[in-house]
Amino acid sequence: MQFAENKFNQKSLQLALKRYSHAVSDMEQTILLPTLLRDVPADDAWDCVENSDEDSCGDLYGNYVMLKAIRNTVESGLIPLDDHKVNSNNHGNKGLEHLVDTDPEALFRFHLKGLFTVMNDLTKKSQGLTEKYMDIIGI
C-alpha cells in the first residue's frame, strides 16, 4: 500500500478509492464469519433511518454487506439500482438542480468534494467494522 500511496497525490481520487477498496478487502479477510455481526447494533448515527416511525438502526452485518456492495460498484462500475432506491435518490437530488446552471468546473468540484467525504467516511467505517469484529471474536 505504501508504494501505491507514493504513486498518487495524497488528495487524488484514485488514492481515496484505492484506500477504500483496500480497507474493505482487509475487512473481508479479517471477518471470516460475517454472520456473527447479525443483530449487533451499529454505533454510528448515520446508520439510523431518519423520518421513520421506529427508531431503527442497522446492524453490523447490514453495514458489512453495504460496504462490500459499494466496493464492488467502485471496482466494476455502476449497475442499475432497484426502483425503490432510484426513487429515493431522485428526491435527494432536487436540491442540487440549481447547480446544473452553474459553471461545470464548480459543479465538478462540488461533487468531487462530496465524493472524497463519502469515501473517507466509508473507509473509516470499514476499518471500524473490522476492529469491532476483532473485539467480538477476542483478537
N, C-alpha and C positions, 0 to 999 in steps of 0.2 A: 504494500500500500504506500510506503514511503516514496518509492520510485514514481508511482502514478501521481502522487501529490506534487512532486517536484516538476513533473512534466507540464502541469496546468497551473495557471494563475490561481491563487487562493480564493478568488472571488468568481471563478469561472463556473458556468452552469454544468459543464461536463464533470468537474470535480465534485460538485454538490450531488449530482446524480450517481456518480461512482461511490461516494461515501454512503449514500442511502442504500444502494444495491449491496455494498459490502456489509453494512450493518444488518440488513435483512438476511444475507447469506450466513453471517455469524449467528444470527438468531435461529435460523433453520438448523444449523449444525449443532447448536447447543441444546435446543429444545427437541429432545428425542421423542417425548410423549406429549404432544400438544394437548391431548385430551385432559391432562392434569390442570390445564388452565380454565377448563369449563367451570362456570359458577364462581370463579374468583373475581370479585368486583374490581373494576378499573378505578384507579385513583384520580385520573385526570378529569378536570371539569368538562373538557370538550368531548368526553365520551358520553355525557348525559344528553338525552334528547330534549331539546328545548321545545316549548309550546306543546307539550304532550300532557294528557290527563294524569298520567302517572309520573313519578319521579324515577324514571328508569335509566339506568346507566348500563353500558355494555360490559361484558365480561372480558377477561384477558384472551380467551380463545377467539372471540369475535375480532379483537384487535389483531391477533396473530394472523388470522385469515385475511383481514383487510390489508395489512402491511404486505403480505405476500402477493396479493392481487395487484396492489399498486406497483410493486416492484416488477411484476410480470408485464404490466402496461408500459412502464418506463423502458423496459428492455425490448418489448415486442411491438410497441406502437398501440395506437388507440383501437379499441374494438367497440362496437355499438353497445350502449348500456340498455337495460330493460326500460320499458316505457315509464315506470314509476320514477326511476332515478332521473331520466331525461326531463320529465315534467317538473320535478323538484329542483333540478339545476336551472331550468329556464326561469323560475321565479326569482332566483338569486341574481340572475344576470340583468334584470330590468333596471337595477340601479346603476349599471355601467353603460347604459345606452348613450348617455351624454358624452362619454369618452370616444365614441365612434367618430364624432365630428372633429375631434382634436387632431393634433399632429401625430402621424403614425409613429414617429420615434418616441414621443411621450407615452403613447399607448403601449408600445413595446416595453418601455422601461417600467411602466406601472405593472404590467403583467409579469415581467421578469422579477421584479422585487417581490411580488406575491408568491411566485414560484419558489424563489430562494427561501422565503419564510416557511412555506409549507414543507419543502424538502428538508430543511433543518429540523423542523418540528417532528416530522416523520422519522428522521434518523435518530433523534433523541428518544422517540417513542419505541423504536426497535431495540435500541440499546437498553432502555429501561425495562422492557418486557423480558429481555434476555436475563438481566440481573435479577428480576423478580422470580423467574423460573428457577434460576440457580439457588435462590433463597428457599423456594418451595421444596426442592429436592435435597437441600442441605449441602450444597457445594460452597 
